[in-house]
Amino acid sequence: MRILSLNCQKDYNLGLPPFLTKTLAADTYDILLLQEVTRPVLELLANSKYSVLNVFDEQVRQQSELAIAYRPALTFRSHQFLSFATLRPEMPIPFNHAPFGALLGILDYAGDTYAFCSMHLDSGIRSSVRVLELMRLKQFLPKDVPVLFAGDFNFGLPGELSRAARLLAPDFHCATRRLGGTLDSRYSEYANHLPNKIARIGAVFGLGVKLRADHFFTNALFSRGKSLSCRILPDRVSDHSPIELVTSAQTAK
């Protein structure tokens, strides 16, 4: 099984359409877990052989920017959606909070039922909001089937990944603990909040930081009998690098 996770940056980077077109045509991945998906990206997906799961976020009365694309070899069973729109208390509703939430798809693959989730945590400077979102996510995910969730965790403060791993344990394990930075601030788009403004100023002078923002987590049922390998792809298609997870049968020692 091959799975790709990518924050599409709302089709901001000119490299995204050719990358997605090539990836979809090559049938490289069984599943794509996508964040910041806008209409141009959905149109690219619709013109491929992949089926697409994308829902309406009732809390913000906007289409969610999360999507799951899957090959015909997988059979759709059901889905659920968890919005994080109301978890940052100072933000009024409606507000442009459509990116943040978790989209869960229950799919059959090779005779087994799996839960795959594309998720996006809050991008603000307050890590306490992301902690609350992770706690909600942990309650939201099923416990009786193999689960994989991935996406943009927006970890940027020291110790955030370690704290998240402790919070989600023992139910879930981070498969990407050893990966390097995936978010490069030099490629950030303009947005009217402090982190993006600082990133844009730094980019003018060729300065930036890399953050370990994108991750895969799995439960024990998903990883049972499998070897998992993860890597960051070199393609510059967003301010986030695409990351992939590949499973293979575990060999006896």
N, C-alpha and C positions, 0 to 999 in steps of 0.2 A: 504494500500500500504506500502510495506517495501523496503527501499533503503539502500544500503551499499556504503560507499565511502572509498577507501583505496589506499594509495601510496604503490605499490608493491615492491619498492626498487630494481627493476630489478632482482627479484628472488634471492636476496643476502642472506636472512635469511632462514635457513633450516626449519623453522616452517611454511613458506608460502605454499608450495605445499600441505601438509596434511590439512591445514586450508581451502584452496580454494576447494580442492577435497571434503571435508566433507560438506562445505557450499553449493556447487553446487549440490551435490547429495541429500541433504536434501531439496532442493527447497525452502530455507528459504526466499530469497529475490526476489522481482519482477524485480529489476534493480540493477546492480552493476556499479558504476562509478569509474573507475580505472585510476591510473597514474603510470608512470614508468613501463609500461608493455613491457616485452621483449618476445622473442620467446617461452621460456618454459611456460610462463604464458598463452600466446595465445594457446599453445597446450593443456593445461589443460582446457581452456574454450571451445576449439573445440571438446573435448571429452565429453562434457556435453550436456544437452538438451537446453542450452541457445544459442540464436543467438548473434553474436558479431559484433559490429561496430568498425572498426579500419581503418585509412586512411593513405595515403602517404603524407608527408609534402614536398611540392614542393620547399619551400624556402631553406630547408637544404638537399634536395634530399635523405631523409631517411624516413623510416616508422615512423609514429608518435608513441609516447609511451603513448598515451591516448586511452582508450577503454571504450565502453559501452556494457555491456552484459545484455540481457533481456529475460525473460521467453516467451514461446510460447503464453501466454495469451495477450501479447502486439503485436501490428501490426506496422511494420515499414512503415513510410510515406516518409521521406526524411532526409538528413543530411547536415550540413555545418561544415567547419573547419576554425578556425582562428589561424594562426601561430604567435607566439611572437618572432620568431627567429631574426628579425632585430631591435628589440626595445632596445637592449643594444649596443650602437653605437661602443664601442671599440672592439666588437667581430666580426671578419671577417666571411664571408659566403663563402664556407661551414664551419660550425663549429658544434660541438656536442651539438646542442641546441634543438634536437628533443623532449626532455621532455616538453618544454614550449609551451603552447597554450590552445585552447579551442575546444572541440569536441562536437557538438550539434546534438542530434537526435530528430526528431519529430516522436512521437509514439502515437498510439491510445491505450487507456486503459479503459475498462469498458464503452465504448461508448463515451468517451471524448478524445480530442486531447491534448497532453502535449508536452512540450519541456524540455528535460533533457540534461544537459551539464556536462561533466567531464572536469575540467580545472586544470592547473598547472602554477603558477606564478613563476617568476624568483627567483633563490635561492641566488643571490648575496647580498652584504651588503648595496647596494644602494636602499633604499625604493622608491626613485623617479621612478625607472624602474617599480616597481610593481604598483605604482599609474597610470602610463601611460597605463600599461596593463589592469588595472581595467576600465579605461576610455574607452579603445577600446572594452573591453568585454561588458560594459553597452550598447554601441551603437550596438554591434553585436547581442545581444539577442533579440528575438521577443517580441513584446508588446501586441499582441492580443490573446495569449493563456496562459494557466497556465505554469509557468516556475519554474524549480528547477535546480540550479547549485551547484556543490560541488567539492571539491578536496583539493589540497595542495596549500595553499595561501602563504606559507613560511613567515608568519608574525613572526618576532622575535624582532623587535625594539619596545620600549615603545610607546604605543598609536597607533600602526599600525591598529589593529582591529577596534578601535573606528573611526579612520580616514576613513577606508574603508567603514564602515557602513554609515558614513555621505556622502561619495562620491556616494554610490550606492542608497541611499535614494532619493526620496520616492518610486522609482520603486521597490526596492528589500529590503527585511528584512532578517537579520541574525537570523537563528533559533538556532544557537549554541553559542550565546553570553555567556551563563552561563556554558558552558563546560570548563573543566580544560585543562591541557596540553596534547597534542597528540603526539608531536615529542620529543623523548627521545634521546639526543645526544650520550648517551653511546652505542647505537646500530648503529651508523653511519658507513657506509663503507668508505674505503679510497677514496679520490678524491683529485686532485691536485689543490685545492684552500683553502684559509685560514680558513674558518669556519670548513670544514671537518678535516683539519689538527689539529686544536685546539681540536675538539671533540675527535679525535682518541687519542691524548695525554692524555686528561682528562680521557678517558675510561680506560686507563692502570692503573690509580690510583683509579678507581671506581667512578670517578667524572663525573657529567653530568648536563645538564639543560633540563627542559621540557618547550616546547614552544606551544602556542595555534595556531598551524599551519593549522589545518584541519577544514573545516566548510561547513555548508549547508546554502544557501540563497534561498529564494523563493519570488515570487511576490504575490500580493494580490489575483489574480485569482487562484493561486495554493492553497493558504491557506483558501480560502472562504469555509465556511461550514465544515472545518476540524479542528481537534485538532492535533497538531504536537508534537511528543516527540522524543528527541534525547538522545543518550548515547554513551559513549566510551566503546568498547568491551575490555575485559581483555587479549585477545589473543596477545602473542608476536610473530608477524609474519613479522615485518618490523621495521625500526626505527620510523615509524608512526603507531599509533594504529588505527585499523579499527573504523569507527564511523557509526552509523546507525540512520536513521530517519524513524519513523513509523507514518502513518496517520490513523486517525479514525474519524468516523462521530461525529461532534460536538453536544453535548447534550444541549438542551434548559435549561436555568436557570430559 
